[in-house]
């Protein structure tokens, strides 16, 4: 059977511009008739080329395309929404809550290209997504270790690991030789001198000589007996203790304890640590998620413009510390020619910059060059 052009529908084909979309690429513009909150329905005017969004040929709208409303009555319904179901050529419903309003402009944008590529999550722990974009997001959020890849070639010998734990204490060394005998204590104090022996009797006085002549000196009395020996003096203080003998030789080192089992290979971080890493993969879709403190604040500049040039996630509404920043520059036909992402640390210091320079043929991207600094 021959297939004609009329048999091929846009919704059956995913083209290159859809696959390369970052979620902000506008492919259709029109004006708003009304929005209804109770049914989440948006009614628009037919686009300028007269083709509808359900049965037209060149710009069919599908779920989950992104739309942007601006200048609705009182600006009450302005903002981004996700298409849920296309009802007719001029009406469709959205996933998000929307206020009642009239008037304004509407811009249709392709979703991120990775959401259009299928993904088989069978047997992959904690991954339930059925497209690549959501699967990457779940992997980044859950910190799940992927399946072990094939063994690569043997790398260079790694640096010597840290010294293993000290082995058990070796046996006590033999007792050292006895130290030299301490010096002899000082001699005890001399005992008290014994009492002096009694004086011997005085010798008899010699006869008085003739006057004038000096009588001979009487004989010296006999020496008295030696006094008794005094009591033994008190024992002298004990001599100082001899110096401690030299320490015995250290016993042989005990055998090294068995090496512990090698821990599982990994990046050395926990699941909760991984969630809070300031890695660009955690932010490149739409800002910080699980693992970061609540209260992050998103700022889109210029305000109320379908072609933002700056999208910044701040730590909070005080706008003192940036988390991630995306900037865009456009060609005359509103296709982005330069897109850059900047990621900052907890103190607001720049960690890394990723910049894409994009080349088109008309409105179709044909290549891009990525610079990472």
C-alpha positions in Angstrom: 0.0 0.0 0.0 1.4 3.4 -1.0 1.8 6.0 1.9 1.1 9.6 0.9 2.0 12.8 2.8 -1.5 13.0 4.0 -1.0 9.7 5.9 1.8 11.1 8.0 0.8 13.0 11.1 3.0 15.4 13.0 2.2 13.7 16.3 3.6 10.4 15.0 7.1 11.9 14.4 9.6 13.3 16.9 11.9 15.6 15.0 15.3 17.0 15.7 14.1 20.3 17.1 11.9 18.5 19.7 14.8 16.2 20.7 17.2 19.1 21.2 14.7 21.2 23.2 15.7 22.4 26.7 12.0 23.1 27.6 11.9 26.8 26.6 12.0 26.5 22.8 8.9 28.4 21.4 7.3 26.7 18.4 3.8 28.4 18.2 2.3 31.7 19.4 -1.4 32.8 19.6 -3.8 34.8 21.7 -6.0 33.7 24.6 -9.8 33.8 24.7 -10.3 32.5 28.2 -9.1 30.2 31.0 -11.5 28.3 33.3 -10.4 27.1 36.7 -13.1 24.5 37.3 -12.1 22.4 34.2 -8.5 23.7 33.9 -9.4 24.5 30.3 -7.7 27.2 28.0 -9.4 28.4 24.9 -7.3 30.3 22.3 -7.8 31.9 18.9 -6.7 30.0 15.8 -3.0 30.7 15.1 -2.2 33.2 12.3 -1.7 30.5 9.7 -5.3 29.3 10.3 -4.2 25.8 11.3 -5.6 24.3 14.5 -3.6 22.6 17.3 -5.5 19.3 17.0 -6.0 18.6 13.3 -3.5 21.0 11.7 -0.4 19.7 9.9 2.5 21.9 11.1 2.2 22.6 14.8 0.1 20.1 16.6 0.1 20.4 20.4 0.8 17.4 22.5 1.1 16.4 26.2 3.4 17.3 28.0 4.2 20.4 26.0 4.9 23.5 28.1 2.9 26.8 27.6 3.5 30.3 28.9 0.6 32.8 29.4 1.2 36.6 29.7 -1.0 39.7 30.0 -4.2 37.8 31.0 -6.9 39.9 32.7 -5.3 41.3 35.9 -2.3 39.0 35.1 -4.1 36.5 37.3 -3.4 33.5 35.1 0.1 34.5 33.9 2.7 31.8 34.2 4.0 28.4 32.9 1.7 25.3 32.6 1.9 21.7 31.2 -0.5 20.5 28.6 -2.7 17.6 29.7 -5.1 16.9 26.8 -5.9 18.6 23.5 -9.7 18.9 23.1 -10.1 20.8 19.8 -8.2 23.0 17.4 -8.6 25.9 19.8 -8.9 24.4 23.3 -7.0 22.1 25.6 -6.7 21.3 29.4 -3.6 21.7 31.6 -2.2 19.6 34.5 -1.8 22.6 36.8 -4.3 24.7 38.7 -5.3 27.8 36.7 -7.4 30.9 37.6 -10.4 32.2 35.6 -9.3 34.9 33.2 -9.7 36.4 29.7 -7.3 37.8 27.1 -3.5 37.7 26.9 -0.9 35.9 24.8 0.2 32.3 24.8 3.4 30.7 23.7 3.8 26.9 23.1 7.2 25.2 23.9 8.5 21.7 23.4 9.3 19.8 26.6 12.9 18.8 27.2 14.0 16.4 24.5 15.1 13.7 26.9 11.4 13.3 28.1 10.5 12.0 24.6 13.0 9.2 24.6 11.8 6.0 26.2 13.6 4.2 29.1 13.2 0.6 30.4 13.5 0.6 34.2 13.0 -3.1 34.6 15.4 -4.5 37.3 16.9 -1.1 38.0 16.6 -0.4 41.7 14.3 2.5 42.7 13.9 3.8 39.1 10.3 3.8 37.8 10.6 6.5 35.1 9.8 5.5 31.5 11.8 8.3 29.8 15.5 9.3 30.0 14.9 12.8 31.6 12.9 11.5 34.5 15.2 8.5 34.9 18.3 10.7 35.2 16.4 12.9 37.7 15.5 9.9 39.8 19.1 8.5 39.7 20.5 11.9 40.8 17.9 12.2 43.6 18.2 8.7 44.9 21.9 8.3 44.6 21.4 4.8 43.3 24.6 2.9 42.2 24.3 1.7 38.7 25.1 -1.8 37.6 28.8 -2.7 37.6 30.3 -2.1 34.2 32.7 -4.4 32.6 36.2 -4.6 34.2 38.4 -2.0 32.6 42.1 -2.5 31.9 44.3 -2.8 35.0 45.3 0.7 36.0 48.6 1.8 37.4 49.4 0.6 40.8 47.6 2.9 43.3 49.5 4.8 46.0 50.3 2.7 49.0 47.3 2.5 51.3 47.3 3.8 54.8 49.2 1.6 57.3 47.0 -1.1 58.7 46.1 -1.2 62.3 48.9 -2.0 64.7 49.3 -5.7 65.4 48.8 -7.2 68.8 51.4 -6.2 71.4 54.4 -8.5 71.3 55.3 -10.6 74.3 56.9 -8.7 77.2 60.6 -8.6 76.9 62.8 -10.5 79.3 63.4 -8.8 82.7 66.5 -6.6 82.5 69.6 -7.3 84.6 69.4 -6.2 88.2 70.6 -2.6 88.6 73.9 -2.0 90.4 73.7 -2.0 94.2 73.0 1.5 95.5 75.9 3.4 97.1 76.5 2.7 100.8 74.5 4.9 103.0 76.4 7.5 105.0 78.0 6.2 108.2 75.7 6.6 111.1 76.5 9.4 113.5 79.2 8.7 116.1 77.7 7.4 119.3 77.8 9.8 122.2 81.1 9.9 124.1 81.1 7.7 127.1 81.2 9.3 130.6 84.7 10.3 131.7 86.2 7.7 134.0 86.5 8.8 137.7 89.7 10.7 138.5 92.3 8.5 140.2 93.2 9.3 143.8 95.6 12.1 144.3 99.1 10.9 145.1 100.4 11.5 148.6 101.9 14.9 149.0 105.7 14.6 149.2 107.3 15.5 152.5 108.0 19.1 152.8 111.7 19.6 152.0 113.9 21.8 153.8 112.9 25.2 153.5 114.2 26.7 150.5 114.4 23.5 148.5 111.3 22.8 146.6 110.0 19.4 147.4 109.9 16.9 144.7 106.7 16.9 142.8 104.5 14.2 144.0 104.1 11.3 141.6 101.3 11.6 139.2 98.3 9.8 140.3 97.5 6.6 138.5 95.3 7.0 135.4 91.7 6.2 136.2 90.1 3.2 134.5 88.7 3.8 131.0 85.1 4.8 131.1 82.7 2.2 129.9 82.0 2.2 126.1 79.1 4.5 125.2 76.0 2.9 123.6 76.2 2.1 119.9 75.3 5.1 117.8 72.0 5.0 115.9 72.0 3.1 112.6 72.8 5.4 109.7 70.1 6.2 107.1 69.6 3.5 104.5 71.6 4.2 101.5 69.8 5.6 98.4 68.1 3.0 96.3 70.3 1.9 93.5 69.5 3.1 90.0 66.8 1.1 88.2 68.3 -1.5 86.0 68.2 -0.9 82.2 64.9 -1.8 80.6 64.9 -5.3 79.0 65.0 -5.4 75.3 61.7 -4.8 73.6 60.0 -8.1 72.6 59.6 -8.9 68.9 56.7 -7.1 67.3 53.6 -9.3 67.2 52.5 -10.4 63.7 50.6 -7.8 61.8 46.8 -8.3 62.1 45.0 -9.6 59.0 44.1 -7.0 56.4 40.5 -6.0 56.6 38.2 -6.9 53.6 38.3 -4.2 51.0 35.2 -2.0 51.3 32.8 -1.7 48.4 34.1 0.6 45.7 32.2 3.9 45.6 32.6 7.7 45.7 32.9 7.6 49.5 29.6 9.5 50.1 26.2 8.6 51.5 22.9 8.8 49.7 22.0 11.9 51.6 25.4 13.5 50.8 24.9 12.8 47.1 21.5 14.5 47.1 23.0 17.7 48.3 26.0 17.8 46.0 26.2 21.0 44.0 26.6 19.1 40.8 25.1 20.6 37.6 23.1 17.4 36.8 21.0 18.2 39.9 20.0 21.6 38.6 20.1 21.6 34.7 16.4 20.6 34.5 14.6 23.0 36.9 16.6 24.0 40.0 17.4 22.3 43.4 15.3 19.3 44.6 15.5 16.6 47.2 18.6 17.0 49.5 18.5 20.8 49.6 16.9 23.1 52.2 13.4 24.4 51.4 12.9 28.0 50.5 15.0 28.2 47.3 13.8 31.2 45.2 13.6 31.3 41.4 13.9 34.6 39.5 13.2 34.9 35.8 14.3 38.1 34.0 13.2 40.1 32.3 9.8 39.7 34.0 6.7 38.7 32.1 8.7 37.9 29.0 8.3 34.7 27.0 12.0 34.9 26.1 13.9 35.0 29.4 17.6 35.9 29.3 18.3 35.1 32.9 16.9 32.3 35.1 18.5 32.3 38.6 17.8 30.0 41.6 18.7 31.8 44.9 19.2 30.2 48.3 16.2 32.2 49.5 14.1 35.3 48.6 16.7 37.6 50.1 18.7 36.9 46.9 22.1 37.0 48.6 23.6 33.6 47.5 23.1 32.0 44.1 22.7 28.3 43.7 22.5 27.9 39.9 22.2 30.5 37.1 21.1 30.0 33.4 21.5 32.7 30.8 20.3 32.8 27.2 21.0 34.9 24.2 18.7 34.8 21.1 18.8 35.1 17.3 16.5 37.5 15.5 14.0 34.6 15.1 14.0 34.0 18.9 15.9 30.7 18.7 18.6 30.7 21.4 22.1 30.9 20.1 24.0 30.8 23.4 22.9 29.0 26.6 25.1 28.9 29.7 24.8 27.4 33.2 26.7 28.4 36.2 26.8 26.5 39.5 27.9 28.0 42.8 29.0 26.6 46.2 27.4 27.2 49.6 29.2 30.6 50.0 28.2 31.9 46.5 31.5 31.2 44.9 31.4 30.0 41.2 32.2 26.3 40.8 31.8 25.6 37.1 30.4 27.2 33.9 28.9 25.2 31.0 28.2 27.2 27.8 26.5 25.9 24.6 27.0 27.8 21.3 24.2 26.7 18.9 24.1 26.8 15.1 20.8 26.6 13.1 19.5 26.0 9.6 16.5 28.3 9.7 14.8 27.4 13.0 16.4 23.9 13.1 19.4 23.3 15.2 22.2 21.5 13.3 25.0 21.5 15.9 26.2 23.0 19.2 29.6 23.4 20.9 29.8 23.0 24.7 32.5 24.8 26.6 33.1 23.8 30.3 35.3 26.0 32.5 
